[in-house]
Amino acid sequence: MAANISTKFAGLELRSPVIVGSSALTSNLANLKKLEENGAGAVVLKSIFEEEIIFEYNEYAKEAEKYGYDYEYLDYFDYKIKQDNLNKYINLIKEAKANLSIPVIASVNCISAHEWTNFAKRIEEAGADALELNIFIMPSDINKTSTELEETYFNIVKEVRSKIHIPLIVKMTQYFTGLANVIVNLSKTGIDGLVLFNRHYHLDFDIDKREVRAAHVFSDELEYILPLRWIAITSGKTDCTMAASTGVHDGRSMVKMILAGASAVEVVSTIYKHGPQRIQKMNQFLAEYMDKHGYNTIEDFRGLMSQDKIKHPDIFERVQFMRYFSDREDIL
């Protein structure tokens, strides 16, 4: 009997655990069709950014001020910019839903619970199967406490949850003082799925030009170890399903995430590097692994290596290299 690699995440039935994450890969119908043809279980459409809308408005405001236009003019353009951006996104959702058979997940990259949340209802009305909130607030303000930052996340979720009925997914960061506590408490807010973790913009220095530049646009194959630990620690303790993101580049790392307790994985970098056919290879590896070990469904082995299921659960709490380096006196 062939292995059944279908799974359920955030209330959505997926034919494969591979979800293609928000990126330029999911910004047009031609790409979306290729991803579906190669076995993707779902797609997360390229995000609409709260900051982008605010930035564009500020640019118009500068122009208006220069030419002496009044606030009524600014109000018009504020409305028009928002409508134009949202209408483009709404059209992408409708187009994707009309042409794809796999779930289409909309995405909003947000940092506040302000008026943008009204967009959520229109996203639902456009036919999106779910909405993913990609939330990351840089903990760089020395005047804000960790409690205040956490409250912002919960306020965003509460506001959006009150406006839509489709599954709500939160893609979150690892930058919390009490990370396990936040993961579990977010899962109890009525959301349907959690994605650990979003990938941030990283910066680097050009030491000759003394300029700041982008660094590490794509994730590294070893970065999966971060979500692996935290999914394993919180598996079985959350009120919603979880997906892994960042560093999942092949079938082997996907299997590890499922063993930790994930129901699905979000991939982007590996598709950029290897093309959409990478999804086929990941699905094939998963099916072969399941056949080899006698698993008929993903639920047969999901979470078998979570903290609550292994013989020595304290291993997940260890953060020092005590064992690895204790007998390595010849390193230098």
N, C-alpha and C positions, 0 to 999 in steps of 0.2 A: 504493500500500500504506500503510495507516494505521500511524502510529508505535506501537510497543509500549512503554508507559511502565512496565511491570513492572520490578522490581529485586530484588536479593538482598542482604539485610542480616543480619548475625549468624547466617547459616545459615537464615534465614527467607525464604520466597518471598512477596514483596509485590506486589500488583497495581498499586500506586502508591508512589512514594517518600515520600509524606506520612504520617508517623506522628504521631498526636495524643499529646502528652506528658502526663505525670502532672499531674493538676489536678482541680478539682471537675468539670470537663467529663467526666472519665472515672470518676466515682465512683458512677454508677448505670446500670442497664441501659437505661433510656429514652434517656439521652444517648448511650450507646455505639451503640445502633441508628441514631440519627440520623447519627452520625459515619460509620458504615459505609455508610449509604444515600447519603451525599454523596461517597463515593469514597476514604475513608481507606484506606491500605495496611495499617495496624496501629494498635493502641491500647495505650498504657501506662497501666495502672490507677493510680488515685490512690494515692500512696505510703502505706505503713504506716511510722510513724516510730519509730526506736529511742528517741529522746529523749522522745517522747510516752509510751511505756510506762514509762520511768523516772520521768517527772514524775508520772504518775498514782499510781505506787507511793509516791512520796514524800509525796503529798497524803494517802493513806491512813495512812501511817506517822505523820504529824503528828496525825491524828485518834486513832489508836490510842494514841499516847503520852499524849494529853490524858486519855483515859478509862482508862488503866492497863492496856491489853491487853498480853499477852505476845508474845514473838517467834513462837510457833507460829501465833498469829492473823495476824501480819504475813506469815509464809510462805504461809499459805493465800491471803491476798489478793494477794500477789505473783503467785502461780500463776494465780489466778482472773482478774486483770486482763489478764495476758498471754494467757490462753486466750480470753477474751471478744473482745479486739481481733483476735487472729489468726483466730478463728472467723468473725467478720464478714468479714474479708478473704478467707478461704478460700471462703466462700459467694459472694462477689462474683466470684471467679475461676470457680467452677463455673457460676454463672448466665451469665456472659459467654460461656464456652466452649459452653454448651448452646444459645445463641441467636445467636452470631456465626459468620461463616465466615472472617473475617480473623484473623490472629494476635493473641493476647491476651498482653501482656507484663506481668508483675507487677513491682512496684517497691518497694524498701526504701530509705528515706532513713537512712543510717547514718554513724556516726563512730567505730566501734570494731569489733573482731573478737571481741566477747564472746558470751555465751550466745544472743543473738538469732539467731545464725547457724543455730541448730537449726531456726528457722522455715523456712529455705530448702528443706529437704527436704519439708516439708508443702506448701509452695507448689508444688513440682514435682508432688507426688502429687495435688494438686487439679486439675491439668491445664493449668497455665500453659505457654504455648509457649516462654517465655523469662523470665529474671529480669534486671531492670535494677537495679544498685546505684548509687544517687545519693549519691556520697561527697563531702562537703566539710568539711574541718576548718579552721577559721579560723586562719591563721598569726599569732595574736596573743600567744601565750605566748613571752615573751622568753627563757625558759629552755629552749626546745626548738629544736633546730637543724633546718635544712631536711632533712637526712638522716633525722632521727627522724620528721618528718612524712611523708616519702615512704615510710618503712618501714611506717607505719600503713596506708597505702593498699594496699601489697603484701600485708600480713598479712591484711587483710580479704578481698582477692581469693583468696588462697591458701586461707583457711579455708572460704569459700563454695564455691569450685571443687571442694574435696574432698568436698562433701556433695551436689552435684547433677550431673545429666548433661545437662539441658536447656541451650540456649545461654545464656551469661552475658554481660551487657553492663555496661560501666562508664561512667557519666555523671560526668565529672570537671570539675575547676576549672582555671582558667588560672594560679592562684597557685602557681607552682613556679619555683625559681631556674633550673633547666635544663629548661624546658618540653618542648622537642622530645625530649630524652633520656627524660623520664618517659613521654611518649606512646608512644614506640617500645618502651620496656622493659615498660610495662603490656601492650602488645599481644602480648608474648611470654610472658605468664603462663598462657596457655591459655584466655583469654577469647575470645569470638566477635565482639564489637563494642565500639567506643568511641564515645561521644557527646561532642562538643566544642561548647559547654561548658554546665554547669548554671548556672541563674540564681539568684543569691543574694538574700536579704532585704537591702534597702538601707534605711538610716535617714537621717533628716533632723532638723533642729531647728526648733521653733516658737520664734522669737526673742522673742515677746511673752509667751507662757505659760511659756517656758523649759522646754519638754517635748520629749522625743524621740518622733518619730513615724515611721511607715513612709513610704518615698518610692519612686516609680517601680515600682509593682507590676507593670505590664506592660512588656515590652521595647519599645524604640524601633526603628523601621524601619532605622536606620543601624547598629545594634549587630551586624548580620551580618558587618561587616568584621573583627571579631576572630576568630571561628571560620574565616572565609574564609582569612585568612592562614595559620593554623596547620594547617588541613587541606591547603592547597596545599603547605606546607613538608614535611609528613610523609607525604603521599600517595606510595604506592609503597614506603615504608620500613617500614610496619607489617605485622604478621602477622595482622591482622584487618581487617574492613571498618569504615568510619567513617560516622557520621551527624553532621549539623550541627544545632546548637540555639542559640537566642537571636538574635532579630532577623530571622528568616526569616518575612516577612509576605506574600509574594506569589510568583507563578510566576517572576518575573525573578530574585529572590534565590535561589530554589531551583535554577534553572538554573546560576547562578554557583557554588553549592556543588557541584553535580555536575561542572562544569568543573574545579573545584579538586581533586576526587577523592572527594567524598562519595557514598555509595551511597543515602542517604536523608536526610530532614530531620525534625526534631521541631518541631511547632508548637503553641502554646498561645495566646499573646497575640492573634494575628490572628483566632483563632476567637472569642475573647471579644469582640473589637471588631466583627467582620463576620458572625459566625454560621457554622454548619457548611458553608453553601453556598460559603464561601471555598475549601474543598478542591476543589470542582468547577472553580472558576476557575483555581486553581493547576495542576490536572491538564490543563485545556484549554490554558493557556499553554504548558506543557511539550510537549504533543503538537504544537501549532502550530509551536513553535520547532524541534522535531525534523523535522517535515515541510519546513519552510522550508530547513533546512540539509542535508537528505538523510540524516538519521540514522534508522535503523530501530529501534535499541535504545539504551538508556541507556549500555551498555558501549561503544557506538560513539564517544561523546564524553566519557565520564567520565575526569577527570584530564588532559584535553588542555591545561589551563592550570595544572597543578601546577608546582612549582619545577623539577622535573627535565625538564619538557617544553617550557618556553618559551625564547625566544632569549636573554633576559637574566635568568638565575635570581637574580642578585645583587639584583634589585629587591625581593625578599622580605626581604632583610636590612636594607634601609634604614629608619631610624626618624626621621630628621630631615626637615624641610621645605625642604631646601636648594634644590631645583629650583623648587618652587612660589613661594617668596618671594624668590628671588634678584633678580628684575627688578621687584619691587613696591615701589618707593620712594615711591609716592603713596598708600600705605595710610592715613596720617594726614592 
